[in-house]
Amino acid sequence: MRSPHQRAVLVDGARRSIARGSKSFAAASQLFDRATRERAWLLYAWCRACDDVADGQDHGHGMTRVDDAPARIARLRAMTDAAFAGELTGEPAFDGLGIVVAETGLPKRFADDLIDGFQLDADEWRPRSEADLYRYCYHVAGAVGCMMAVVMGVDPADEATLDRACDLGLAFQLSNIARDIEEDDRAGRCYLPVEWLVEMDMPPGQHMKPPYRPRLSVLARRLAERAALHEESARGGTPALSYRSAWAVLAAAGIYGDIARRVAERGDHAWDHRVTTSKREKAAWIARAGVQAAGRGRYADAPRDPVLWTRPR
């Protein structure tokens, strides 16, 4: 068992990690009550560390090809297994995960699912269909949504609420993919389904060429539309959350949703400069989300759209 001082040190390191890695999530996390906020930071730090190790990057920046991907994934699995077993790893992000597991009863299956997502990248996997795209988004983000729901106090057996939490993760990742098409291309990756590229008559690996930019913007809008559907569905899970947790979730949904919306609005110029949201825009969403959270009861009876992709059980 870690002492209060050791826990405080890990929490402070996690706070610095989220501040550096995601200004959007850092802003939204301030809305949680203290205990939930600290656990959310610790979970983020573990997710961030895994992503950085798998992709040879620093807090989500400077993604590079790695030559030892299998060894990196094996190391992530081993340290994550140790964290769930209550063992100290000597790695702050993984020891922080151990705290989250001890304090919330976080199911290991979601952590394993996330690492499986990194394995897909290590295997240079590419989505062929839209269903493949959602499967990938689940592994790298939907599973995180499920873990965050547990951190916010959702019963791991409450599958309906976990589905909505997964929807928010899918929305975030679809926004990421739309925004990062050019960056991913530079790293030799493409998350646009092959079927979409064929539909738009774009040769694989050539989608960033100037002649194809108008067609690429069509697919970016499609990603934004799919993100919006999952973002709206995620609101149906907020009645199961406390006010402050719902406030944080709705703020994050709005802030991150603006990324996809902005990519769609920019059309052919979406990748000239990295899409971001300003401090003022984040503050506006925080204020708006406070009102939405207070009225979250109106989402209670909204059925989940059966057309939406459903996570594996």
N, C-alpha and C positions, 0 to 999 in steps of 0.2 A: 504494500500500500504506500502511495506517495504522500509525503508530508504536505501540509498546506503551502509551505514555501515552494516546494518542487512544483506543485500544481500551478501556483501563481506565475512561476518562471515560464512554464510551458504555455500558459494562457497568454502571457505577454508576447512571447515569440509568435504565437498564432495570430495575435492581433496585428503585429507588424507584417506578417505574411499576407493577410487579406488586404491590408491597406496598400501594399505594394502590388499585389496580384490582381485585384479587382476593386476599383473605386465604387462601382455600382453595388456589389454585394456588401462592401464595407459600409456604405451609407445605409443600406436597408437593414443591416444587422444591428445597428444602433437602436432600432425600435423594439428589439426583444427585451424581455426582462433579463436581469443580470445572468442568472444561471443558464438560461437558454442561449443567450448571446455568447457566453464563454464556450459552451459546448459546440455551438455553430462555428466559432472561430477554430476550435481544435479540429473539428471535422474538415473544415475547409483546408487547414494546413496540411492534413494528411492527403486529401485529394490533390492539392497543389503539388506536394512533394512527389507523389506517385506520377503525376503527369509530367513533371519536370525530369524525373529520372528516366521515364520511358521515352521521352522525346528529346533528351539532351538540350533542355532549355532552362531558362532562369525566370521563374514566376510567370510562365506563359509567353516569354519573349525569346526570340532567337532560336526557333526550332531548327534542328539540324538532323541529318541522317546519322544514325548510330550503327556501329559495326557489331555490337555485342547485345543486340536486342533480346535474344533468349535469356542471356545471363541477367540482364536488368529485370526482366519480368519475373524470373525465378527469385531474385532477391526481394522484389516487392511482395511476392506471395509469402516468402518465408518470414519477413518482418511483420507482415500483416497477421499471419497465423500466430506469431509470438504475441502480438498486441492483444489479440482476442483470447489468448491463453493466460493473459495477465502477467506476461513476462516483460522485463525491461529490455529494450533493444539498444539503448544508447543513442538512438535517433529521435530528436524531439518530436517530430511530426508523428511518428509511430507510437511513441510513449504517450503523446496526447490522445491518439486514437484509443489507446488502452483505457484512458480516463473516461472517454465517452462511452465505451462499451460497459465499463463498470457502473457508471451512473445511470445509464438509460436502458441497458439490456439490448443494445443494438444487434439485430440478427446478422450473422456473418454472411449469409447468402448474398446480401446486397453488396458487401465489400468485395466478395468473390466475383460478382457480376461486373463490377466496375473494372477490376483487374482484367477480366476477360475482354473488356473493351480495348484496353491497352494491348492485349495479345493480338486482337484483330489488326491493329496498326502495325505491330511488330511483324505480323505475317504478310504485310502489304496487301491486306484484304481490301476489296473495293465493292461497293454496292451495285448490284445489277438492276434491282427493282426498287420501287418506292418502299415496299415492305422491308427490304434489306436496309434501306436508309433509316427507317424507324428502329429497326433492331439495333443498329449501331448507336443511334441516339439514346436508346434505352441504356445500353451498357455504359456509355461514357457520361451520361447526364441524368437519365430517368432514374437509374438506381440511386444516384445521389439525392434526387428529390425524395425518394422513399426513405433514405437514411435521415434526411433533414426532417421529414414528418415525424419519425420516431424521436428525434432530438427535441421536437416541439411537443412531445407528449402523446402522440397518436399511438394507439395500441397496434403492435405489429400484426395482429390478427384482423385489423380493420382494413380489409382489402379494398373496399370502395374508396376510402379516403386515400389510401396509398396509390390507387389508380390516378386520382386527381393530382397527387404530388408528383407522380411520374409524368403526367401531362405537362406540368410546369417545367420539369427538367427537359422534356422533349422540345418545348417551345424555346427554351434558352439555347439548346444545341442547334436547332434549326436556324436561329438567329445568328449564332456563331458561324455556322457553315456559310450562310449567305454573305456575311461580312468578310470572311477570311478566304474566299475563293482564290484570290490572287496570292495571298501568303501561303496557302496550302500548296498551290501550284509550284511555287518556288522550292518547296520542300519535297516535291515529287508526289504529292497526294492530291486526290480528287474525291470528294464525297457526293458529287452529283451522280445519281444513278445512271448506269450505262444506257438504260432504256430511254431516259430523258435526253441524253446526248444524241442518241440515234434519232429520236423523234425530231430534234432540232437540226439534224444533219450536221452535227459537229464532230469531227474526228476526235477520238480520245486523245488527250494530251495537247490538243490544239485550241481548247476552249478560250484561252486567254489571248489568242491572237486578235489584233484589231478588227479584222473583217467579221469575226463572230461576236463582237461585243453586244450588238442589238439582240441577238438570240440568247446570249448569256443573261442579259438583263431580264428576259422573259422568265428564265428559270429562277433567277433571284427573287422575282416577284412571287413565283409559285412557292418558294421556300418561306417567304414572308407570310403568305396566305395560310400555309400549313401551320406556321408558328402561331399565328393569331387564333386559329381554331383551338389549338392545344392550350394557349394562354387563357382563352375564355372558359374552356372546360375546367381548368385548374381552379377557377374561382368557386366551383361547386364543392371544393373540399374545405373552404375556409370556415364554414359553420362549425366544423369539428375542432377548430383551434381557439385558443384564447384570443382576446382582443388584440393584445400586443403582437402575438405571433401572426395573426391574420393581417395586421397592419404591415408588418415586415414583408410578408409574402406578397401582398398586393402592391406594395411599393416596388419590390424587386421585379414583379411581373410588368409593371408599367414602364419602369426604367429600361429594362432589358428589351421589352417589346418595342420600344422606340428605336432600338438599333435596327431591327428587321424592317420596321416601317420606313426608316430613313434610307436604308439600302434600296428598298423598292422605289422610293421617291426620286432618288438620284439617277435611276435608270442606268444608261451606259457609262455614267461617271461614278458609279458606286464605289469603284476601287481605286480612284485617283488618290484619295486620302482615306485613312482609316476612320471609320464611322465611330463617333463617341457621343456621349451626352454631357452637357455642361453641368456645373454645380447648381446653377439656377434651375435647370430642367429636372435634376434629381430632387431638389427641394420642392418643386411644384408637384412632383409625383408623390412625395412623402406626405404632403398636405392632402392631396386628393385621396390617397390610399387610406388616410385616417378616417375620412368620411365613409369610404366604401366599407372599411372594416366594421364601423359602427352599424352599418346596415347589411351586414353579411348574411343575416337570416333569410334574405330574399333569394339566396342561392341554394337554400336547403333542399328544396324539392325539385331542383333542376336535374333531370336525368342526364347521364353521360351519353353523348351522341354515339350510337352503336357503329357509326361509320368509322370512328377514330380507331387507330391501331391500338391494340391492347397488349400490355406487357405480359411476358411469360410468367406463369405461376410455378 
